[in-house]
Amino acid sequence: MPLDFHELPKLRDSLSYCYIEHALVDRKDSAIEYIQKDGRVMVPIAALCVLMLGPGTSISHAAIKVLAENSCTILWVGEEMTRCYAQGLGETRKAYHLLRQAELLCDPASRERVVLNMYQTRFPGEMVAGAPLVQLRGMEGARVKAAYAATAKKYGVHWSGRQYNRGDWNDADPINRALSAANALLNGICHAAIVSGGYSTALGFIHTGRQLSFVYDIADLYKAEFTIPAAFQAVSETAQGFEKRAREICRERFREGKLLHRILPDIDRLLEIDEPSEDAMGEDPPSELWEELN
């Protein structure tokens, strides 16, 4: 069987991603090279799925062209990959992940199954199968409130509930501002992972109606582990600059917990993704359909 170099790359078989900041990125033969004050580094891109460009990075037209030719996703992100500002070209020319996501969302039974998978991930050991969505949301609310209360007690921080005003950042108390800052970073890293995997950020299963609905679905899986303790720790350590401290703690926890390496496998499991067959992947272009129309 002839090889198809446009098939969906397997992240586990590739370099997965490369993050570059404060550098000039240019083409070097069939690779890219990034140049910093302390030297030059060649990056082979044939097996690179995602290139993340951080602050202070400039990239040449030639570099973008060779990345596109090798179907490498390009993301413009914040420091330490914790924001996702823009994206260019998916790492695959196939849409299997997106089509599977849409298929599961459009069928009420399969959507409910994905929601159950998400809740079982967040609340391991609890019996949620067969519970209606309203009951699951009630369980979620109780579990999250308990997580906030337990973390507040651990770090000795006063907690009166999750309250914030989208129109006035300073209206919230320190812990709520720290939580918002931490959650923004978590949303960013989930956003970057989702688009690099060929999924839609808008097609959410629990959250709906926004361009980042699926980002919120996935970010919720990790808040109790990462952002809630980071925010309370930050407020317990300093009375000033707690938002910045929360971001610093989050970055360290993300690295220690290997969060970016976990997100795509978790999504594949939640959506019950299997490797597609040749028939499922379809043809490019759809020649049979065009023949019928003509």
C-alpha positions as CSV (number, residue, x, y, z in Angstrom):
1,M,0.0,0.0,0.0
2,P,1.5,3.4,-1.0
3,L,2.2,5.7,1.9
4,D,0.0,8.8,2.4
5,F,2.0,11.5,4.1
6,H,-1.1,13.5,4.7
7,E,-2.6,11.0,7.2
8,L,-3.1,12.2,10.8
9,P,0.2,12.0,12.5
10,K,0.3,10.1,15.8
11,L,1.6,12.4,18.5
12,R,3.2,9.5,20.3
13,D,5.3,8.7,17.3
14,S,6.5,12.2,16.7
15,L,8.3,15.1,18.4
16,S,4.8,16.2,19.3
17,Y,5.4,19.9,19.9
18,C,8.2,22.5,20.1
19,Y,8.0,25.8,22.0
20,I,10.2,28.7,21.0
21,E,10.4,32.2,22.5
22,H,12.6,35.3,22.1
23,A,14.1,34.0,18.8
24,L,14.2,34.5,15.1
25,V,12.8,31.5,13.2
26,D,13.9,31.0,9.6
27,R,14.1,28.2,7.0
28,K,17.2,26.1,6.8
29,D,17.1,23.6,3.8
30,S,14.0,21.5,4.6
31,A,14.1,22.3,8.3
32,I,13.7,25.4,10.4
33,E,16.3,27.1,12.5
34,Y,15.8,29.4,15.4
35,I,18.4,31.9,16.3
36,Q,18.9,33.3,19.8
37,K,21.8,35.3,21.4
38,D,23.5,32.2,22.5
39,G,23.4,30.3,19.2
40,R,21.4,28.6,16.5
41,V,19.3,25.4,16.8
42,M,18.1,23.3,13.9
43,V,14.7,21.7,14.2
44,P,13.6,18.9,11.9
45,I,10.0,19.3,11.0
46,A,9.1,16.2,9.1
47,A,7.9,14.6,12.4
48,L,6.9,17.8,14.2
49,C,3.2,18.1,14.8
50,V,3.0,21.5,16.5
51,L,5.2,24.6,16.6
52,M,4.3,27.0,19.4
53,L,5.6,30.6,19.0
54,G,6.0,32.4,22.3
55,P,6.6,36.1,23.1
56,G,9.5,37.9,21.3
57,T,9.5,35.5,18.3
58,S,9.8,36.6,14.7
59,I,9.3,34.0,11.9
60,S,10.1,34.4,8.2
61,H,7.8,33.7,5.2
62,A,10.1,30.9,4.1
63,A,9.8,29.2,7.5
64,I,6.0,29.4,7.4
65,K,6.0,27.9,3.9
66,V,8.1,24.9,4.8
67,L,6.0,24.3,8.0
68,A,2.8,24.4,5.9
69,E,4.3,22.0,3.4
70,N,5.0,19.5,6.2
71,S,1.4,20.0,7.7
72,C,2.7,21.3,10.9
73,T,0.3,23.3,13.1
74,I,1.6,26.8,14.1
75,L,0.3,28.3,17.3
76,W,1.0,31.8,18.5
77,V,0.9,31.5,22.3
78,G,1.7,33.3,25.5
79,E,4.6,32.8,27.8
80,E,5.2,29.1,28.7
81,M,2.4,28.1,26.3
82,T,-0.3,29.3,28.7
83,R,-2.3,31.4,26.2
84,C,-3.5,30.6,22.7
85,Y,-3.8,33.7,20.5
86,A,-4.0,32.3,17.0
87,Q,-3.4,29.3,14.9
88,G,-2.4,28.4,11.4
89,L,-3.0,25.2,9.4
90,G,-3.9,22.0,11.1
91,E,-1.3,19.3,11.4
92,T,-3.4,17.1,9.2
93,R,-5.4,17.5,6.0
94,K,-8.0,15.1,7.3
95,A,-10.9,16.0,9.5
96,Y,-11.5,12.7,11.2
97,H,-11.3,14.1,14.8
98,L,-13.6,17.1,14.0
99,L,-16.1,14.8,12.2
100,R,-16.1,12.4,15.1
101,Q,-16.6,15.2,17.6
102,A,-19.6,16.6,15.6
103,E,-21.1,13.1,15.2
104,L,-21.0,12.5,18.9
105,L,-22.4,15.9,19.7
106,C,-25.3,15.7,17.3
107,D,-26.7,12.4,18.6
108,P,-28.3,12.8,22.1
109,A,-27.3,9.3,23.2
110,S,-23.7,9.6,22.3
111,R,-23.5,13.2,23.7
112,E,-24.8,11.9,27.0
113,R,-22.2,9.2,26.9
114,V,-19.4,11.7,26.5
115,V,-20.8,13.8,29.3
116,L,-20.8,10.8,31.5
117,N,-17.2,10.1,30.5
118,M,-16.3,13.6,31.5
119,Y,-18.0,13.4,34.9
120,Q,-16.4,10.0,35.6
121,T,-13.0,11.5,34.8
122,R,-13.6,14.4,37.2
123,F,-15.2,12.3,40.0
124,P,-13.4,8.9,39.9
125,G,-15.0,6.2,41.9
126,E,-18.5,7.7,41.9
127,M,-21.4,6.0,40.2
128,V,-22.7,8.4,37.7
129,A,-24.0,6.0,35.0
130,G,-27.7,6.4,34.4
131,A,-27.9,9.7,36.4
132,P,-29.8,12.5,34.5
133,L,-27.8,15.6,33.5
134,V,-29.5,17.8,36.1
135,Q,-28.4,15.4,38.8
136,L,-24.9,15.3,37.4
137,R,-24.7,19.0,37.4
138,G,-25.8,19.0,41.1
139,M,-23.1,16.5,41.9
140,E,-20.6,18.6,40.1
141,G,-21.6,21.7,42.0
142,A,-21.3,20.0,45.4
143,R,-18.0,18.4,44.5
144,V,-16.5,21.7,43.3
145,K,-17.7,23.5,46.4
146,A,-16.1,20.9,48.6
147,A,-12.8,21.2,46.7
148,Y,-12.8,25.0,47.2
149,A,-13.6,24.6,50.9
150,A,-10.9,22.0,51.5
151,T,-8.3,23.9,49.6
152,A,-9.2,27.2,51.5
153,K,-8.8,25.3,54.8
154,K,-5.4,23.8,53.7
155,Y,-3.9,27.2,52.8
156,G,-5.7,29.3,55.5
157,V,-7.4,31.6,53.0
158,H,-10.9,33.1,53.7
159,W,-13.4,31.7,51.1
160,S,-16.9,33.1,50.6
161,G,-17.7,31.6,47.2
162,R,-16.8,32.0,43.5
163,Q,-17.8,35.6,42.8
164,Y,-16.5,38.0,40.1
165,N,-17.6,40.8,37.8
166,R,-16.6,40.4,34.2
167,G,-16.8,44.2,33.7
168,D,-14.7,45.1,36.7
169,W,-11.6,43.0,37.5
170,N,-10.8,44.8,40.7
171,D,-14.4,44.3,42.1
172,A,-13.5,40.7,43.1
173,D,-11.6,39.7,46.2
174,P,-7.9,38.4,45.9
175,I,-8.7,34.7,45.8
176,N,-11.3,35.1,43.0
177,R,-8.9,37.2,41.0
178,A,-6.2,34.7,41.5
179,L,-8.6,31.9,40.4
180,S,-9.6,33.9,37.3
181,A,-5.9,34.4,36.4
182,A,-5.1,30.7,36.9
183,N,-8.1,29.5,34.9
184,A,-7.2,31.8,32.0
185,L,-3.8,30.0,31.7
186,L,-5.5,26.6,31.9
187,N,-8.0,27.6,29.2
188,G,-5.1,28.7,27.1
189,I,-3.1,25.5,27.3
190,C,-6.3,23.4,26.7
191,H,-7.1,25.6,23.7
192,A,-3.6,25.0,22.2
193,A,-3.9,21.2,22.7
194,I,-7.4,21.1,21.2
195,V,-6.6,22.9,18.0
196,S,-3.3,21.0,17.5
197,G,-5.3,17.7,17.7
198,G,-7.7,18.8,14.9
199,Y,-10.8,19.3,17.2
200,S,-13.2,22.2,17.2
201,T,-13.0,24.6,20.2
202,A,-16.7,25.5,19.7
203,L,-18.3,22.1,19.8
204,G,-18.8,21.6,23.5
205,F,-20.7,18.8,25.2
206,I,-21.5,20.4,28.6
207,H,-20.8,24.0,27.8
208,T,-22.5,25.2,24.6
209,G,-23.1,28.4,22.6
210,R,-19.6,29.8,22.6
211,Q,-16.5,29.6,20.4
212,L,-14.5,28.1,23.3
213,S,-17.2,25.7,24.7
214,F,-15.1,22.6,24.2
215,V,-12.1,24.4,25.8
216,Y,-14.2,25.0,29.0
217,D,-15.3,21.3,28.9
218,I,-11.7,20.1,28.9
219,A,-10.3,22.7,31.3
220,D,-12.9,21.7,33.9
221,L,-11.3,18.3,34.0
222,Y,-8.1,19.7,35.5
223,K,-9.2,22.7,37.7
224,A,-9.3,20.7,41.0
225,E,-5.8,19.4,40.3
226,F,-4.1,22.5,39.0
227,T,-5.7,25.9,39.2
228,I,-7.6,25.8,42.5
229,P,-4.6,24.8,44.6
230,A,-2.4,27.2,42.7
231,A,-4.7,30.2,43.3
232,F,-5.1,29.5,47.0
233,Q,-1.4,28.9,47.4
234,A,-0.6,32.3,45.7
235,V,-3.0,34.2,47.9
236,S,-1.6,32.6,51.0
237,E,2.0,33.5,50.1
238,T,1.6,37.2,49.1
239,A,-0.8,40.1,49.7
240,Q,0.3,41.9,46.5
241,G,0.8,40.6,43.0
242,F,-1.1,37.4,43.7
243,E,-2.4,37.1,40.1
244,K,1.2,37.0,38.8
245,R,2.2,34.5,41.6
246,A,-0.8,32.3,40.6
247,R,0.4,32.2,37.0
248,E,3.9,31.3,38.1
249,I,2.7,28.5,40.3
250,C,0.4,27.3,37.5
251,R,3.2,27.1,35.0
252,E,5.3,25.0,37.4
253,R,2.4,22.7,38.2
254,F,1.6,22.3,34.5
255,R,5.2,21.2,33.8
256,E,5.4,18.9,36.8
257,G,2.0,17.3,36.0
258,K,2.9,17.0,32.3
259,L,-0.5,18.6,31.5
260,L,0.1,19.2,27.8
261,H,1.1,15.6,27.3
262,R,-2.2,14.4,28.9
263,I,-4.8,16.5,27.2
264,L,-5.0,14.9,23.8
265,P,-5.0,11.3,25.1
266,D,-7.7,12.3,27.6
267,I,-9.8,13.8,24.8
268,D,-9.3,10.7,22.6
269,R,-10.5,8.6,25.6
270,L,-13.5,10.8,26.3
271,L,-14.6,10.8,22.7
272,E,-13.8,7.1,22.3
273,I,-11.5,7.8,19.4
274,D,-10.2,4.8,17.5
275,E,-7.7,4.9,14.7
276,P,-9.8,5.4,11.5
277,S,-9.8,3.1,8.6
278,E,-9.0,4.2,5.1
279,D,-12.8,4.3,4.3
280,A,-13.5,6.4,7.3
281,M,-10.8,8.9,6.4
282,G,-12.4,9.5,3.0
283,E,-10.8,10.6,-0.2
284,D,-9.3,14.0,-1.0
285,P,-10.9,15.3,-3.2
286,P,-14.3,13.4,-3.1
287,S,-14.1,12.3,-6.7
288,E,-17.2,10.0,-6.6
289,L,-19.4,12.8,-5.4
290,W,-18.2,15.2,-8.1
291,E,-18.8,12.6,-10.7
292,E,-22.4,12.2,-9.5
293,L,-23.0,16.0,-9.6
294,N,-21.6,16.3,-13.0
